[in-house]
Amino acid sequence: MNTPIYDFVQNYINSDAARFHMPGHKGRAFLGCEERDITEIGGADVLYAPDGIIAESENNATSLFGSAHTFYSAEGSSLAIRAMLALAKSTSDKAQPLILAARNAHKAFIYTCALLDLRVEWLCPETPNHVCGCDIPPHALQKRLSEMAEKPDAVFITSPDYLGDLADIGGLADVCNKHGIPLLVDNAHGAYLRFLPGSLHPMDLGATACCDSAHKTLPVLTGGAYLHVAKKAPREYTENARKYLSLFASTSPSYLILQSLDLCNAYLDKHYRARLVACIHKAQSARAHAEKIGFSTLDTEPLKIVFNAKKSGYHGDELADLLKSHGIECEMSDPDYLVLMVTPETRDSDFDRLAQALEAIGTRAPIESHALSVIPPNAILTPRQAILAPSETVPRCEAVGRICAAPTVACPPAVPIVMSGERITHAHTELMAYYGHSSIEVIK
Ligand SMILES: Cc1ncc(COP(=O)(O)O)c(C=O)c1O
């Protein structure tokens, strides 16, 4: 598979042209990567109206992912989520379309609802295990849709979630199909799922569109992401996706990121599948070793190793600090869990280091954990009304009874405890205390 963007930039560097164009670094100094950092000069194509090297590279990605079209984002899944929801809005005849969303949505979702004036109804899990988790089986979606007085304009599911849980996207897509509703998937953590021996990627399981943060699980620079539109999606999705990406995006996309996405195509095409299988075996061995010496891990998607820290005698954050003291930096920790992410680029020596660190740290008597309570959504205002209203920050203990303005989140995982527009209850503030949030933005 060719790499037209990377090759163009390499030829440009070799030509030693005098750079009388942006960026101001002129290809020199400080970081070392500046010579590769160009802008939309002649021949470099235009991300939001491509007919040259970017179009060619996106076509490569499209064939790798088996979509109707795969669009590049140089601004993460956050941009792709905004475009995906704008597409849902553009195919609705309502002024304020309704989205039925799993409750563990990333804050990019709720901000987009504010920007586009979307109303939200939430799908909540029967037994919540974590703010990041939201297990919605297909029969629960079917029940909910058949009970709703107003048909939603899209269903929005986050899978995989931060703790590595995968939703039954195939089953959920069947339900959505039956009701004639698009299924949009936040697959930020799952670009690699397409390359498993049996694909688990939303494009293969029946989603209408999805976003992938290429940078989270593939060897792509931070910010590199895809918006995939499925072959079965309404025609307008493919036709208008670029327009909606450009509505929210910078007019100066990073060519470092575009080159990275471009080079990644060749890697995915050639070596990746075998390396992914090898990596999954190593992750399985790492989990098995951790279990053998007494640590408790969750059954997750293959590229995450998630510790149920309390079962091993630690709070997640405490275990993260201990690992740090052994030179190991984790992806996320909280009072209950610790999340490690691996990819084929994880070195064997790093797997060894993890095993040695866990042996040195050892386990302790389990810490009892209490179950999270279900907090029913109680929206008073729409996300737009709440996020754009005058607001103030108040201490957690003074927030009960007030209406949440901007969502309070720790990033990662950036999943809000109370959503914008909802009335804050004592249960919310207890959960905020549990996750260490001392204040919250509320409407004045
Ligand atoms: C589930 C989920 N969705 C969306 C995003 C946003 O992705 P990006 O950082 O690529 O914009 C994140 C980022 O952590 C995420 O975890």
The ligand as a Tripos MOL2 file, in Angstrom:
@<TRIPOS>MOLECULE
LIG
   16    16     1     0     0
SMALL
NO_CHARGES

@<TRIPOS>ATOM
      1 C1        -14.5120    6.9590   24.9850 C.3       1 LIG1
      2 C2        -13.8330    8.1570   24.4160 C.ar      1 LIG1
      3 N1        -14.4280    8.8440   23.4360 N.ar      1 LIG1
      4 C3        -13.8720    9.9210   22.8700 C.ar      1 LIG1
      5 C4        -12.6520   10.3800   23.3040 C.ar      1 LIG1
      6 C5        -12.0400   11.5870   22.6420 C.3       1 LIG1
      7 O1        -11.0250   11.1340   21.8100 O.3       1 LIG1
      8 P1         -9.8530   12.0830   21.2730 P.3       1 LIG1
      9 O2         -8.9370   12.3080   22.4190 O.co2     1 LIG1
     10 O3         -9.2450   11.2660   20.1740 O.co2     1 LIG1
     11 O4        -10.4790   13.3280   20.7800 O.co2     1 LIG1
     12 C6        -11.9870    9.7070   24.3430 C.ar      1 LIG1
     13 C7        -10.6860   10.1820   24.8360 C.2       1 LIG1
     14 O5        -10.1380    9.7340   25.7950 O.2       1 LIG1
     15 C8        -12.5910    8.5600   24.9070 C.ar      1 LIG1
     16 O6        -12.0050    7.8950   25.9120 O.3       1 LIG1
@<TRIPOS>BOND
     1     1     2 1
     2     2     3 ar
     3     2    15 ar
     4     3     4 ar
     5     4     5 ar
     6     5     6 1
     7     5    12 ar
     8     6     7 1
     9     7     8 1
    10     8     9 2
    11     8    10 1
    12     8    11 1
    13    12    13 1
    14    12    15 ar
    15    13    14 2
    16    15    16 1
@<TRIPOS>SUBSTRUCTURE
     1 LIG1         1 GROUP 0 **** ****
